[in-house]
């Protein structure tokens, strides 16, 4: 487990717990779709409360919409 301080987790561990990639969390943060993560020495860190909040927002819920493929718009 990649802890930093107390219950704080690095982005890779937080992403693992949510079932998403760290890159996906960075993308959502960059787009402003999730709150900016705290940083310690330049590393994004998440608390248990942060992870619970992201789950409540639907992050990692498995409810993803597949993009419509070209030529298969009726799917």
N, C-alpha and C positions, 0 to 999 in steps of 0.2 A: 504494500500500500504506500502511495506516495504522499505522505503527510508533510506539512511544513511546520505548522504550529497548532497545537491543540487539535481541534477537529477540522482544520483547514486542509483542503485537498488541492493538488495541482489539477490543471485542466484535464490532463489525460485520465486521471482517476475519476474525476467528476463525470467525464464523458462515458467512461466504462460503466459507472453506476447507472447512468441514464440510458445506456444502450445506443449511444450515438458516437460520432467521431469528435475528436477535439477540434478538427478543422470545421466541422459543422457548427460547433459552439462559437468559434471565432467568427465565422461568417454571420451568424445571427447577431452577435454583438456588434460587428462592423456595420450591419444594416440597421442597427438600433431596435431590433425586434426583441431583444432581451436586455435587461440592465447590464451595464458595464461591470465586469468582474473587478474585485479588489486586486491590487498588485503588491507583491512583496519582492523586492530585488528584481523587478521586471517580469516576474512570473504571475500569471493569472491564478488566483486561488478562490476556492469555493468552500463555503461552510455547509453543514447539514441543512441549515435553513435555506441557503441559496438553492441547493439541489431540490428541496421540497417545493420551493417557489417555482422553479423551472418545470417540475413535474405538473404542478397545478396549472401552468400555462400551456401544458400539452406537449412539452418537449420530452421526447423519449417515450411517448405513449404508444408508439407504433402506428399511429393514425397518419400515415403519409399518403398523399395523393400521387399516383403515378402520372407522369406527363403523357399527354396524348401523342402517339407516334404519328408521323406524317403518313398519310394514306390509310390511316386506321382511326379516323375521327369519330366513327360511330361507336367505338368501344366504350 
